[in-house]
């Protein structure tokens, strides 16, 4: 008993418990080393400097701009709608990636503009999904919607649309977005 008096912590812990404690500490150290090595070996995203603007640059008006790429239909049938959604989601992810660093900016105006753009993008996504889901509920096989501030474009999977179907689509878009009927463009794609 006297040989353990120099180590008061080990006096409390029994022989089996010391062995378990040693194993747990060893595992924790090994996992820590493994975690650090994985973090150091993982590649980081590369953002070229010319693509970003200085965070503390003076801003007269909103400098955050989004460009919309019109996708030309080159596929027929359902593949067109799948490809359209994939491309649209890719563009949305790129937009979010550009906004993310600005959301953490220390410049209040930059952060506020980024938050506004993020909110607008989120509302656009929500409206497009709502229109597409309502059209499917109404019996359309597939549809894609593109909502902008002043107009909406809807493409429906059909060989042609009846006047009743067009008015049904217009009613749904008007209810979801509030965009006037003359600013709603509807087309069909088979």
N, CA and C of each residue as an Amber inpcrd file, in Angstrom:
protein
   570
   0.8100000  -1.1840000   0.0000000   0.0000000   0.0000000   0.0000000
   0.8550000   1.2510000   0.0000000   1.9960000   1.2310000   0.6130000
   2.8360000   2.4180000   0.6980000   3.4560000   2.7740000  -0.6360000
   3.6330000   1.7900000  -1.5390000   4.2460000   2.1380000  -2.8150000
   3.3000000   2.9740000  -3.6770000   1.9650000   2.9540000  -3.4080000
   1.0030000   3.7450000  -4.1660000   0.6990000   5.0880000  -3.5040000
   1.2620000   5.3790000  -2.3490000   0.9870000   6.6240000  -1.6500000
   1.4910000   7.8360000  -2.4370000   2.5070000   7.6680000  -3.2810000
   3.0190000   8.7860000  -4.0490000   2.0390000   9.2000000  -5.1460000
   1.1350000   8.3200000  -5.5370000   0.1760000   8.5860000  -6.6080000
  -1.2460000   8.5310000  -6.0420000  -1.7200000   9.6290000  -5.4910000
  -3.0250000   9.5930000  -4.8140000  -4.1800000   9.2690000  -5.7720000
  -4.0880000   9.6620000  -7.0390000  -5.1670000   9.3650000  -7.9790000
  -5.2420000   7.8710000  -8.2120000  -4.0990000   7.2310000  -8.3590000
  -4.0860000   5.8130000  -8.6220000  -4.4610000   5.0070000  -7.3830000
  -4.3780000   5.6210000  -6.2300000  -4.7780000   4.9500000  -5.0010000
  -6.2830000   4.6840000  -5.0130000  -7.0470000   5.6390000  -5.5590000
  -8.4990000   5.5260000  -5.5960000  -8.9160000   4.4900000  -6.6410000
  -8.2050000   4.4480000  -7.7370000  -8.5650000   3.5840000  -8.8530000
  -7.9230000   2.2260000  -8.6560000  -8.6930000   1.1530000  -8.8230000
  -8.1830000  -0.2040000  -8.6840000  -7.3280000  -0.6060000  -9.8760000
  -6.7340000  -1.8000000  -9.8080000  -5.8220000  -2.2840000 -10.8440000
  -6.5490000  -2.4330000 -12.1840000  -7.7510000  -3.0270000 -12.2150000
  -8.4970000  -3.2020000 -13.4560000  -8.9450000  -1.8480000 -14.0080000
  -9.3450000  -0.9850000 -13.1380000  -9.7780000   0.3440000 -13.5650000
  -8.6250000   1.1300000 -14.1620000  -7.4050000   0.9670000 -13.5820000
  -6.2260000   1.6490000 -14.1480000  -5.9580000   1.1520000 -15.5500000
  -6.1300000  -0.1320000 -15.7860000  -5.9140000  -0.7080000 -17.1070000
  -6.9310000  -0.1410000 -18.0960000  -8.1820000  -0.0900000 -17.6910000
  -9.2140000   0.4980000 -18.5540000  -8.9190000   1.9620000 -18.8340000
  -8.5450000   2.6840000 -17.8020000  -8.2300000   4.0990000 -17.9530000
  -7.0780000   4.3000000 -18.9290000  -6.0640000   3.4650000 -18.8300000
  -4.9220000   3.5490000 -19.7420000  -5.3590000   3.2640000 -21.1770000
  -6.2170000   2.2750000 -21.3700000  -6.7100000   1.9400000 -22.7140000
  -7.5320000   3.1020000 -23.2730000  -8.4160000   3.6880000 -22.4560000
  -9.2510000   4.8000000 -22.9140000  -8.4160000   6.0300000 -23.2780000
  -7.4420000   6.3320000 -22.4520000  -6.5660000   7.4700000 -22.7460000
  -5.7870000   7.2120000 -24.0300000  -5.3020000   5.9860000 -24.1940000
  -4.5750000   5.6380000 -25.4240000  -5.4580000   5.7580000 -26.6480000
  -6.7010000   5.2880000 -26.5670000  -7.6360000   5.4110000 -27.6810000
  -7.9370000   6.8700000 -27.9960000  -8.1390000   7.6630000 -26.9590000
  -8.4280000   9.0800000 -27.1660000  -7.2650000   9.7720000 -27.8730000
  -6.0490000   9.4720000 -27.4760000  -4.8710000  10.0670000 -28.1100000
  -4.7750000   9.6260000 -29.5630000  -5.0030000   8.3280000 -29.8200000
  -4.9260000   7.8260000 -31.1990000  -6.0030000   8.4480000 -32.0710000
  -7.2320000   8.5710000 -31.5710000  -8.3060000   9.1920000 -32.3400000
  -8.0200000  10.6710000 -32.5840000  -7.4590000  11.3270000 -31.6110000
  -7.0870000  12.7350000 -31.7940000  -6.0510000  12.9080000 -32.8820000
  -5.0330000  12.0680000 -32.8560000  -3.9830000  12.1270000 -33.8830000
  -4.5740000  11.8170000 -35.2570000  -5.4390000  10.8110000 -35.3340000
  -6.0750000  10.4400000 -36.5930000  -6.9470000  11.5860000 -37.1080000
  -7.7130000  12.2020000 -36.2340000  -8.5710000  13.3300000 -36.6290000
  -7.7760000  14.5090000 -37.1440000  -6.7010000  14.8420000 -36.4540000
  -5.8630000  15.9590000 -36.8910000  -5.2270000  15.6560000 -38.2300000
  -4.7570000  14.4220000 -38.4220000  -4.1290000  14.0820000 -39.7030000
  -5.1450000  14.1070000 -40.8360000  -6.3870000  13.7050000 -40.5820000
  -7.4260000  13.7650000 -41.6140000  -7.7700000  15.2030000 -41.9660000
  -7.8540000  16.0760000 -40.9670000  -8.1510000  17.4780000 -41.2350000
  -7.0480000  18.1350000 -42.0400000  -5.8140000  17.7970000 -41.7420000
  -4.7020000  18.3970000 -42.4620000  -4.5760000  17.8560000 -43.8740000
  -4.9650000  16.6050000 -44.1000000  -4.8210000  16.0180000 -45.4340000
  -5.9990000  16.3250000 -46.3370000  -7.1370000  16.7690000 -45.7900000
  -8.3250000  17.0400000 -46.6030000  -8.1060000  18.3050000 -47.4280000
  -8.4710000  18.2260000 -48.7110000  -8.2940000  19.3900000 -49.5770000
  -9.3510000  20.4320000 -49.2450000  -8.9850000  21.6780000 -49.3490000
  -9.8780000  22.7790000 -49.0520000 -10.3620000  23.3890000 -50.3520000
 -11.5190000  24.0240000 -50.2900000 -12.0760000  24.6620000 -51.4850000
 -11.1650000  25.8040000 -51.9190000 -10.9940000  25.9230000 -53.2070000
 -10.1740000  26.9870000 -53.7490000 -11.0750000  28.0470000 -54.3440000
 -10.9460000  29.2470000 -53.8470000 -11.7000000  30.3680000 -54.3810000
 -10.6930000  31.3740000 -54.8950000 -10.6570000  31.5860000 -56.2080000
  -9.6770000  32.5150000 -56.7460000  -9.9360000  33.9360000 -56.2400000
  -8.8600000  34.6630000 -56.0340000  -8.9770000  35.9990000 -55.4730000
  -9.6770000  36.9710000 -56.4020000  -9.5040000  36.8240000 -57.7110000
 -10.1250000  37.7720000 -58.6190000 -11.6490000  37.6400000 -58.6300000
 -12.1910000  36.5210000 -58.1340000 -13.6310000  36.3270000 -58.1220000
 -14.2910000  37.0260000 -56.9390000 -13.5040000  37.4790000 -55.9720000
 -14.1020000  38.1120000 -54.8070000 -13.8060000  39.6010000 -54.8070000
 -14.6900000  40.3310000 -54.1470000 -14.4620000  41.7610000 -54.0120000
 -14.0160000  42.0390000 -52.5890000 -13.2970000  43.1080000 -52.3750000
 -12.8460000  43.4260000 -51.0210000 -14.0420000  43.6050000 -50.0870000
 -13.9250000  43.0820000 -48.8980000 -15.0320000  43.1220000 -47.9530000
 -15.2940000  44.5420000 -47.4800000 -14.2550000  45.3420000 -47.3320000
 -14.4390000  46.6830000 -46.8110000 -14.4900000  47.7470000 -47.9060000
 -14.7260000  47.3440000 -49.1410000 -14.8090000  48.3030000 -50.2400000
 -16.0820000  49.1260000 -50.0830000 -16.0120000  50.4150000 -50.3820000
 -17.2120000  51.2500000 -50.2780000 -18.2360000  50.8140000 -51.3250000
 -19.4900000  50.8020000 -50.9210000 -20.5570000  50.3580000 -51.8190000
 -21.6040000  51.4480000 -51.9120000 -21.8440000  51.8850000 -53.1230000
 -22.8650000  52.8910000 -53.3540000 -24.2460000  52.2440000 -53.3860000
 -24.3520000  51.1710000 -54.1510000 -25.6050000  50.4420000 -54.2370000
 -25.2680000  48.9590000 -54.2130000 -26.2510000  48.1230000 -54.2490000
 -26.0360000  46.6780000 -54.1620000 -25.1390000  46.2000000 -55.2940000
 -24.0140000  45.5830000 -54.9280000 -23.0920000  45.0640000 -55.9300000
 -23.2360000  43.5590000 -56.1020000 -24.1110000  42.9630000 -55.3460000
 -24.3070000  41.5340000 -55.4660000 -25.2890000  41.3040000 -56.6050000
 -24.8260000  40.6750000 -57.6480000 -25.6420000  40.4480000 -58.8390000
 -25.6860000  38.9610000 -59.1520000 -26.7940000  38.5200000 -59.6670000
 -26.9420000  37.1520000 -60.1320000 -27.2270000  37.1910000 -61.6110000
 -26.6090000  36.2870000 -62.3220000 -26.8820000  36.1620000 -63.7370000
 -27.6980000  34.9040000 -63.9400000 -28.6420000  34.9930000 -64.8450000
 -29.4920000  33.8560000 -65.1320000 -29.1170000  33.3330000 -66.5070000
 -28.8880000  32.0520000 -66.5500000 -28.5460000  31.4120000 -67.8100000
 -29.7870000  30.7080000 -68.3340000 -30.2010000  31.0730000 -69.5220000
 -31.3340000  30.4130000 -70.1350000 -30.8610000  29.0890000 -70.6950000
 -31.5530000  28.0590000 -70.3150000 -31.1670000  26.7290000 -70.7550000
 -31.9790000  26.3770000 -71.9850000 -31.3050000  26.1210000 -73.0740000
 -31.9610000  25.7590000 -74.3310000 -32.3610000  24.2920000 -74.2830000
 -33.5900000  23.9950000 -74.6550000 -33.9950000  22.5890000 -74.6470000
 -33.2940000  21.8180000 -75.7510000 -32.4750000  20.8660000 -75.3640000
 -31.8050000  20.0280000 -76.3490000 -32.1120000  18.5600000 -76.1190000
 -32.8060000  18.2670000 -75.0700000 -33.2250000  16.8970000 -74.7940000
 -34.7310000  16.8260000 -74.9540000 -35.2210000  15.6730000 -75.2710000
 -36.6570000  15.5370000 -75.4200000 -37.2310000  14.7930000 -74.2290000
 -38.5180000  14.9940000 -74.0090000 -39.2350000  14.2520000 -72.9800000
 -38.8240000  14.5990000 -71.5690000 -38.9470000  13.6110000 -70.6900000
 -38.6880000  13.7890000 -69.2730000 -37.2550000  14.1460000 -68.9520000
 -36.2940000  13.7540000 -69.8180000 -34.8910000  14.0810000 -69.5650000
 -34.6800000  15.5900000 -69.5140000 -35.4400000  16.3240000 -70.2920000
 -35.3140000  17.7730000 -70.3040000 -35.5750000  18.3340000 -68.9130000
 -36.6250000  17.8590000 -68.2600000 -37.0050000  18.3720000 -66.9500000
 -35.9860000  17.9800000 -65.8820000 -35.4780000  16.7740000 -65.9630000
 -34.4440000  16.3270000 -65.0250000 -33.1850000  17.1710000 -65.2050000
 -32.7460000  17.3540000 -66.4430000 -31.5460000  18.1490000 -66.7170000
 -31.7410000  19.6060000 -66.3200000 -32.9150000  20.1360000 -66.5480000
 -33.2160000  21.5210000 -66.1760000 -33.0730000  21.7030000 -64.6660000
 -33.6560000  20.7650000 -63.9010000 -33.5630000  20.8590000 -62.4370000
 -32.1280000  20.7020000 -61.9430000 -31.3830000  19.7920000 -62.5530000
 -29.9840000  19.6090000 -62.1580000 -29.1810000  20.8780000 -62.3910000
 -29.3420000  21.4810000 -63.5530000 -28.6120000  22.7170000 -63.8750000
 -29.0550000  23.8500000 -62.9430000 -30.3600000  23.9330000 -62.6780000
 -30.8850000  24.9740000 -61.7960000 -30.3320000  24.8100000 -60.3820000
 -30.2940000  23.5700000 -59.8900000 -29.7430000  23.3170000 -58.5550000
 -28.2580000  23.6360000 -58.4910000 -27.5330000  23.3370000 -59.5620000
 -26.1070000  23.6640000 -59.6190000 -25.9040000  25.1720000 -59.5380000
 -26.6960000  25.9400000 -60.2640000 -26.5800000  27.3990000 -60.2250000
 -26.9430000  27.9470000 -58.8440000 -27.9300000  27.3370000 -58.2110000
 -28.3150000  27.7750000 -56.8630000 -27.1950000  27.5140000 -55.8680000
 -26.5620000  26.3610000 -55.9610000 -25.4600000  26.0430000 -55.0590000
 -24.2930000  27.0000000 -55.2630000 -24.0190000  27.3510000 -56.5160000
 -22.9520000  28.3130000 -56.7960000 -23.2940000  29.6740000 -56.1980000
 -24.5430000  30.0890000 -56.3130000 -24.9700000  31.3660000 -55.7410000
 -24.8300000  31.3530000 -54.2210000 -25.2420000  30.2580000 -53.6010000
 -25.1230000  30.1490000 -52.1470000 -23.6580000  30.1420000 -51.7180000
 -22.8090000  29.4930000 -52.4940000 -21.3880000  29.4530000 -52.1640000
 -20.7700000  30.8470000 -52.2350000 -21.2340000  31.6520000 -53.1690000
 -20.7160000  33.0280000 -53.2730000 -21.2210000  33.8860000 -52.1290000
 -22.4400000  33.6470000 -51.6730000 -23.0140000  34.4560000 -50.6020000
 -22.5130000  34.0750000 -49.2110000 -22.1650000  32.8230000 -49.0290000
 -21.7940000  32.3300000 -47.7010000 -20.7010000  33.1530000 -47.0190000
 -19.5850000  33.4780000 -47.6950000 -18.5590000  34.2770000 -47.0010000
 -19.0440000  35.6870000 -46.6480000 -19.9300000  36.2390000 -47.4690000
 -20.4350000  37.5800000 -47.1930000 -21.3730000  37.5990000 -45.9860000
 -22.0160000  36.4780000 -45.7200000 -22.9020000  36.4120000 -44.5580000
 -22.1200000  36.5250000 -43.2530000 -20.8360000  36.1600000 -43.2880000
 -19.9840000  36.2440000 -42.1050000 -19.1380000  37.5180000 -42.0890000
 -19.3950000  38.4120000 -43.0080000 -18.5990000  39.6320000 -43.1270000
 -18.7330000  40.5120000 -41.8820000 -17.6610000  41.2170000 -41.5810000
 -17.7090000  42.1600000 -40.4590000 -18.2740000  43.5040000 -40.9000000
 -18.3850000  43.7150000 -42.1980000 -18.9670000  44.9510000 -42.7180000
 -20.4820000  44.7860000 -42.7350000 -21.1490000  45.6050000 -41.9660000
 -22.5920000  45.4700000 -41.7760000 -23.3640000  45.5590000 -43.0930000
 -22.9830000  46.4900000 -43.9510000 -23.7170000  46.6700000 -45.2100000
 -23.5640000  45.4520000 -46.1200000 -22.3630000  44.8910000 -46.1870000
 -22.1350000  43.6930000 -47.0040000 -22.9450000  42.5220000 -46.4660000
 -22.9310000  42.3810000 -45.1470000 -23.6750000  41.2890000 -44.5310000
 -25.1760000  41.4620000 -44.7610000 -25.6720000  42.6850000 -44.6540000
 -27.1030000  42.9450000 -44.8580000 -27.5130000  42.6480000 -46.3010000
 -26.6760000  43.0600000 -47.2630000 -26.9710000  42.7690000 -48.6730000
 -26.9570000  41.2700000 -48.9370000 -26.0080000  40.5720000 -48.3510000
 -25.9260000  39.1210000 -48.5420000 -27.1420000  38.4370000 -47.9260000
 -27.5610000  38.8910000 -46.7570000 -28.7450000  38.3240000 -46.1260000
 -29.9880000  38.5640000 -46.9750000 -30.0780000  39.7510000 -47.5610000
 -31.2090000  40.0690000 -48.4330000 -31.2120000  39.1740000 -49.6690000
 -30.0470000  39.0000000 -50.2900000 -29.9480000  38.1360000 -51.4660000
 -30.2590000  36.6830000 -51.1110000 -29.7910000  36.2200000 -49.9520000
 -30.0560000  34.8530000 -49.5040000 -31.5620000  34.6600000 -49.3030000
 -32.2100000  35.6530000 -48.6930000 -33.6510000  35.5800000 -48.4700000
 -34.4010000  35.5480000 -49.7990000 -34.0040000  36.4010000 -50.7470000
 -34.6430000  36.4160000 -52.0590000 -34.4670000  35.0780000 -52.7730000
 -33.2770000  34.5130000 -52.6940000 -33.0250000  33.2110000 -53.3220000
 -33.8720000  32.1180000 -52.6630000 -33.9700000  32.1550000 -51.3580000
 -34.7820000  31.1690000 -50.6380000 -36.2590000  31.2840000 -51.0070000
 -36.7500000  32.5130000 -51.1230000 -38.1450000  32.7220000 -51.5050000
 -38.3910000  32.2670000 -52.9480000 -37.4390000  32.5230000 -53.8340000
 -37.5400000  32.0830000 -55.2270000 -37.6330000  30.5600000 -55.2880000
 -36.7630000  29.8740000 -54.5580000 -36.7560000  28.4090000 -54.5320000
 -38.0830000  27.8880000 -53.9920000 -38.5620000  28.4810000 -52.9210000
 -39.8200000  28.0420000 -52.3110000 -40.9810000  28.2150000 -53.2740000
 -41.0590000  29.3430000 -53.9720000 -42.1590000  29.5910000 -54.9150000
 -42.1020000  28.6350000 -56.1050000 -40.9010000  28.4210000 -56.6340000
 -40.7640000  27.5040000 -57.7750000 -41.1930000  26.0940000 -57.3990000
 -40.7650000  25.6280000 -56.2360000 -41.1410000  24.2860000 -55.7930000
 -42.6400000  24.1880000 -55.5350000 -43.2130000  25.2380000 -54.9820000
 -44.6520000  25.2280000 -54.7140000 -45.4440000  25.1770000 -56.0190000
 -45.0500000  25.9620000 -57.0150000 -45.7300000  25.9370000 -58.3130000
 -45.6220000  24.5530000 -58.9450000 -44.4110000  24.0040000 -58.9580000
 -44.1930000  22.6880000 -59.5670000 -45.0110000  21.6080000 -58.8640000
 -45.0550000  21.6270000 -57.5510000 -45.8190000  20.6280000 -56.8040000
 -47.3200000  20.7780000 -57.0310000 -47.8230000  22.0120000 -57.0490000
 -49.2470000  22.2220000 -57.2920000 -49.6470000  21.7730000 -58.6910000
 -48.7780000  21.9920000 -59.6690000 -49.0810000  21.5430000 -61.0270000
 -49.1320000  20.0180000 -61.1010000 -48.2450000  19.3570000 -60.3880000
 -48.2800000  17.8810000 -60.3620000 -49.5510000  17.3870000 -59.6730000
 -49.9480000  18.0740000 -58.6090000 -51.1820000  17.7080000 -57.9060000
 -52.3830000  17.8670000 -58.8320000 -52.3560000  18.8740000 -59.6910000
 -53.4640000  19.1290000 -60.6180000 -53.4550000  18.1790000 -61.8120000
 -52.4730000  17.2840000 -61.8790000 -52.5020000  16.2560000 -62.9090000
 -51.4620000  16.3810000 -64.0000000 -50.6350000  17.4020000 -63.9660000
 -49.5830000  17.5210000 -64.9670000 -48.4690000  16.5370000 -64.6140000
 -47.9570000  15.8560000 -65.6260000 -46.9430000  14.8230000 -65.3930000
 -45.6600000  15.4230000 -64.8220000 -45.2090000  16.5310000 -65.3820000
 -44.0020000  17.1950000 -64.8920000 -44.0450000  18.6540000 -65.3230000
 -43.3440000  19.4880000 -64.5840000 -43.2860000  20.9110000 -64.9030000
 -42.0820000  21.5190000 -64.1970000 -41.5490000  22.5750000 -64.7940000
 -40.5230000  23.3770000 -64.1340000 -40.9730000  24.8330000 -64.1770000
 -40.6890000  25.5380000 -63.1170000 -41.0500000  26.9530000 -63.0190000
 -39.8000000  27.7480000 -62.7180000 -39.7300000  28.9180000 -63.2930000
 -38.6320000  29.8410000 -63.0330000 -39.2550000  31.1750000 -62.6460000
 -39.1040000  31.5580000 -61.3760000 -39.7440000  32.7560000 -60.8390000
 -38.7170000  33.8830000 -60.7770000 -39.0460000  34.9980000 -61.4070000
 -38.2230000  36.2020000 -61.3660000 -39.0400000  37.3060000 -60.7060000
 -38.4250000  38.4450000 -60.4740000 -39.1380000  39.5220000 -59.7830000
 -40.2830000  40.0940000 -60.6160000 -40.1460000  40.0890000 -61.9440000
 -41.1730000  40.7080000 -62.7760000 -41.9140000  39.7440000 -63.6910000
 -41.4700000  38.4880000 -63.7920000 -42.1730000  37.5230000 -64.6360000
 -41.8940000  36.0940000 -64.1710000 -42.7010000  35.1840000 -64.6880000
 -42.5700000  33.7650000 -64.3510000 -42.6380000  32.9700000 -65.6470000
 -41.7770000  31.9670000 -65.7590000 -41.8020000  31.0590000 -66.8900000
 -42.1240000  29.6640000 -66.3700000 -43.0940000  29.0080000 -67.0280000
 -43.4840000  27.6550000 -66.6530000 -43.4250000  26.7870000 -67.9080000
 -42.7600000  25.6570000 -67.8020000 -42.6970000  24.6930000 -68.9010000
 -43.3080000  23.3960000 -68.3900000 -44.3020000  22.8980000 -69.1190000
 -45.0700000  21.7350000 -68.7010000 -44.7910000  20.5860000 -69.6600000
 -44.6920000  19.3830000 -69.1100000 -44.5050000  18.1850000 -69.9330000
 -45.8480000  17.8160000 -70.5640000 -46.0320000  18.2130000 -71.8150000
 -47.2490000  17.9200000 -72.5700000 -46.9870000  18.2450000 -74.0300000
 -47.7270000  17.5730000 -74.9140000 -47.5580000  17.8690000 -76.3380000
 -48.2070000  19.2040000 -76.6790000 -49.3060000  19.5270000 -76.0320000
 -49.9530000  20.8340000 -76.1930000 -50.8100000  21.0870000 -74.9610000
 -51.2390000  22.3200000 -74.8160000 -52.0470000  22.6930000 -73.6640000
 -53.3870000  23.2440000 -74.1210000 -54.4350000  22.8360000 -73.4420000
 -55.7640000  23.3740000 -73.7350000 -55.9050000  24.7330000 -73.0540000
 -56.8430000  25.5470000 -73.4950000 -57.0730000  26.8320000 -72.8170000
 -57.3910000  26.6540000 -71.3260000 -58.1070000  25.5880000 -70.9800000
 -58.4080000  25.3230000 -69.5700000 -57.1270000  25.0550000 -68.7760000
 -56.2060000  24.2690000 -69.3610000 -54.9390000  23.9710000 -68.6880000
 -54.0940000  25.2300000 -68.5260000 -54.0870000  26.0740000 -69.5470000
 -53.3360000  27.3360000 -69.4640000 -53.8900000  28.2090000 -68.3530000
 -55.2170000  28.3220000 -68.2690000 -55.8030000  29.1560000 -67.2100000
 -55.5600000  28.5520000 -65.8310000 -55.5390000  27.2200000 -65.7300000
 -55.2330000  26.5530000 -64.4710000 -53.8010000  26.8710000 -64.0260000
 -52.8660000  26.8070000 -64.9650000 -51.4610000  27.1310000 -64.6640000
 -51.3380000  28.5930000 -64.2520000 -52.0030000  29.4850000 -64.9880000
 -51.9490000  30.9150000 -64.6610000 -52.5050000  31.1710000 -63.2630000
 -53.6080000  30.5080000 -62.9430000 -54.2210000  30.6810000 -61.6260000
 -53.2670000  30.2600000 -60.5090000 -52.5840000  29.1330000 -60.6990000
 -51.6380000  28.6430000 -59.6870000 -50.4760000  29.6170000 -59.5300000
 -49.9060000  30.0650000 -60.6500000 -48.7630000  30.9840000 -60.5990000
 -49.1720000  32.3110000 -59.9680000 -50.3380000  32.8220000 -60.3390000
 -50.8270000  34.0830000 -59.7780000 -51.0170000  33.9630000 -58.2730000
 -51.5890000  32.8460000 -57.8260000 -51.8340000  32.6390000 -56.3940000
 -50.5220000  32.5590000 -55.6120000 -49.5100000  31.8710000 -56.1760000
 -48.2430000  31.6760000 -55.4610000 -47.3740000  32.9310000 -55.4910000
 -47.3170000  33.6190000 -56.6370000 -46.3630000  34.7190000 -56.8000000
 -46.9730000  36.1150000 -56.7890000 -48.2320000  36.2400000 -57.2090000
 -48.8390000  37.5620000 -57.3420000 -48.4260000  38.2740000 -58.6190000
 -47.7260000  37.5880000 -59.5040000 -47.3020000  38.1690000 -60.7880000
 -48.5310000  38.2800000 -61.6960000 -48.7200000  39.4100000 -62.3900000
 -49.8820000  39.5640000 -63.2790000 -49.8850000  38.5200000 -64.4110000
 -51.0710000  38.2160000 -64.9020000 -51.2360000  37.1840000 -65.9300000
 -50.4350000  37.4740000 -67.1950000 -50.2950000  38.7310000 -67.5670000
 -49.5680000  39.0550000 -68.8030000 -48.0560000  38.8790000 -68.6500000
 -47.5750000  38.6220000 -67.4460000 -46.1450000  38.3990000 -67.1940000
 -45.8430000  36.9190000 -66.9070000 -46.8270000  36.0520000 -67.1610000
 -46.6520000  34.6190000 -66.9550000 -46.5140000  33.9640000 -68.3220000
 -45.3370000  33.3720000 -68.5620000 -45.0860000  32.6950000 -69.8440000
 -45.2000000  31.1870000 -69.6320000 -46.0620000  30.5660000 -70.4380000
 -46.3210000  29.1420000 -70.2910000 -46.0200000  28.4640000 -71.6170000
 -45.2930000  27.3620000 -71.5630000 -45.0490000  26.5750000 -72.7700000
 -45.0900000  25.0910000 -72.4260000 -45.2030000  24.2940000 -73.4660000
 -45.2470000  22.8490000 -73.2480000 -44.0530000  22.2120000 -73.9340000
 -43.6610000  21.0750000 -73.4370000 -42.4980000  20.3440000 -73.9690000
 -42.8180000  18.8810000 -73.8710000 -42.7060000  18.1780000 -74.9770000
 -42.9650000  16.7340000 -74.9840000 -41.7280000  16.0040000 -75.3950000
